[in-house]
Amino acid sequence: MIVTAMSSPLRSFLPLTALAVVCFSANACHNPKKLFPKIDRNGNHRLSLTEIDRAVADGFFHIYDANHDEIVTRQEWRRKDPAGEPSFYKSRDGNGDGKITKPELMDCIRDRGFSKELFNDVDRNGDGKVSEKEAAAWMADHPELLGRLKIGM
């Protein structure tokens, strides 16, 4: 099924949030040719939902994991998002130990279908994969979102 219009609360939130955590730098966001290979882990020139989920997790850790130990502590998260809603952190800390690990975050992403709606929107031909052409077209259709990204600047 191809999703062409997202529900109103998700319509503005999901694409911006997903793109923000997927993009490793503002330069990559503005240049799909640089971004796509970072996400396409198997190099087949097509993005699977799993690759997008992993990119979302990698982006989250790139932003929040200050010491690069593959764990995001509550303190690291607060440094980047001092006014952040506590439920955001808690919902990603699967075992409640005060640390977010990649496996916990991947479980959260999969359980919530975080990337699924975005994936369906970008996968314009509905074949279950996102091609470079589809990704570039989606990015070109959303310049207002890309212009608001400040990651890496």
C-alpha positions as CSV (number, residue, x, y, z in Angstrom):
1,M,0.0,0.0,0.0
2,I,1.3,3.4,-0.9
3,V,0.6,6.2,1.6
4,T,0.2,9.5,-0.3
5,A,-1.1,11.7,2.5
6,M,-0.3,11.3,6.2
7,S,-2.7,12.0,9.0
8,S,-2.6,15.6,10.1
9,P,-0.6,15.3,13.3
10,L,2.0,13.0,11.7
11,R,2.1,14.9,8.4
12,S,4.4,17.6,9.6
13,F,6.1,15.8,12.5
14,L,7.1,12.4,11.1
15,P,8.9,13.5,7.9
16,L,10.9,16.2,9.6
17,T,11.8,14.1,12.6
18,A,12.7,11.0,10.5
19,L,14.8,13.1,8.1
20,A,16.4,15.0,11.0
21,V,17.6,11.8,12.6
22,V,18.5,10.1,9.4
23,C,20.7,12.9,8.1
24,F,24.2,12.8,9.4
25,S,25.0,16.4,8.2
26,A,23.1,19.2,6.6
27,N,25.3,18.8,3.5
28,A,24.2,15.2,3.1
29,C,20.5,16.2,3.4
30,H,20.9,18.7,0.6
31,N,22.8,16.2,-1.5
32,P,20.9,12.9,-1.9
33,K,23.8,11.4,-3.7
34,K,25.9,11.7,-0.5
35,L,23.0,10.6,1.9
36,F,21.8,7.6,0.0
37,P,25.0,5.5,0.1
38,K,25.2,6.1,3.9
39,I,21.8,4.5,4.3
40,D,22.2,1.8,1.6
41,R,24.2,-0.6,3.7
42,N,24.2,-3.5,1.3
43,G,25.0,-1.3,-1.7
44,N,22.2,-2.5,-3.9
45,H,21.0,1.1,-4.7
46,R,17.6,0.4,-3.0
47,L,16.6,1.2,0.6
48,S,14.7,-1.4,2.6
49,L,12.6,-0.5,5.6
50,T,15.3,-2.1,7.8
51,E,18.0,0.1,6.3
52,I,15.9,3.2,7.0
53,D,15.2,2.0,10.5
54,R,18.9,1.5,11.1
55,A,19.6,5.0,9.6
56,V,17.1,6.5,12.0
57,A,18.8,4.8,14.9
58,D,22.3,5.8,13.6
59,G,21.1,9.4,13.3
60,F,19.7,9.4,16.8
61,F,23.0,8.1,18.2
62,H,25.0,10.6,16.0
63,I,23.0,13.4,17.6
64,Y,22.8,12.3,21.2
65,D,25.7,9.9,22.0
66,A,28.3,12.5,22.9
67,N,31.0,10.0,23.9
68,H,30.3,7.6,21.1
69,D,30.0,4.5,23.4
70,E,26.8,3.3,21.7
71,I,24.7,4.3,24.8
72,V,22.7,7.4,25.2
73,T,22.5,8.4,28.9
74,R,19.8,10.7,30.2
75,Q,22.5,13.3,30.7
76,E,23.7,13.1,27.1
77,W,20.1,13.5,25.9
78,R,19.4,16.4,28.2
79,R,22.5,18.3,27.0
80,K,21.1,18.2,23.4
81,D,17.5,18.6,24.4
82,P,17.2,20.4,27.8
83,A,13.5,21.1,27.4
84,G,12.7,17.7,26.1
85,E,9.7,15.8,27.2
86,P,10.8,13.0,29.7
87,S,8.4,10.5,28.1
88,F,10.5,10.8,24.9
89,Y,13.5,9.4,26.6
90,K,11.6,6.9,28.8
91,S,9.8,5.4,25.8
92,R,13.1,4.6,24.1
93,D,14.8,3.1,27.3
94,G,13.3,-0.3,26.9
95,N,14.5,-1.8,30.1
96,G,14.2,1.4,32.2
97,D,17.8,1.4,33.3
98,G,18.4,5.1,32.4
99,K,20.4,4.3,29.2
100,I,19.2,3.9,25.6
101,T,21.1,1.2,23.6
102,K,20.9,0.6,19.9
103,P,18.9,-2.6,20.3
104,E,16.4,-0.8,22.6
105,L,16.1,2.0,20.1
106,M,15.7,-0.4,17.1
107,D,12.9,-2.2,19.0
108,C,11.2,1.1,19.7
109,I,11.5,2.2,16.0
110,R,10.1,-1.2,14.8
111,D,7.3,-1.3,17.4
112,R,6.1,2.2,16.7
113,G,6.5,1.9,13.0
114,F,8.5,5.1,13.2
115,S,9.9,4.9,9.7
116,K,7.1,2.9,8.0
117,E,4.9,5.8,7.2
118,L,7.8,7.8,5.8
119,F,9.0,4.8,3.9
120,N,5.6,4.3,2.3
121,D,5.5,7.9,1.3
122,V,8.9,7.8,-0.3
123,D,8.4,4.4,-2.0
124,R,6.3,5.9,-4.8
125,N,5.9,2.8,-6.9
126,G,5.0,0.6,-3.9
127,D,7.6,-2.1,-4.6
128,G,8.8,-2.3,-1.0
129,K,12.2,-0.6,-1.7
130,V,13.2,3.1,-2.1
131,S,15.4,3.8,-5.1
132,E,17.8,6.7,-5.3
133,K,15.4,8.3,-7.8
134,E,12.5,8.0,-5.4
135,A,14.5,9.4,-2.5
136,A,15.8,12.3,-4.6
137,A,12.2,13.1,-5.8
138,W,10.8,13.0,-2.2
139,M,13.6,15.3,-1.0
140,A,12.9,17.7,-3.9
141,D,9.2,17.7,-3.0
142,H,10.0,18.7,0.6
143,P,12.4,21.7,0.4
144,E,10.7,23.4,3.3
145,L,11.7,20.5,5.5
146,L,15.2,20.2,4.3
147,G,15.7,24.0,4.7
148,R,14.8,23.7,8.4
149,L,17.4,21.1,9.2
150,K,20.3,22.3,11.3
151,I,22.1,19.1,12.0
152,G,25.8,19.3,11.4
153,M,25.9,23.0,11.2
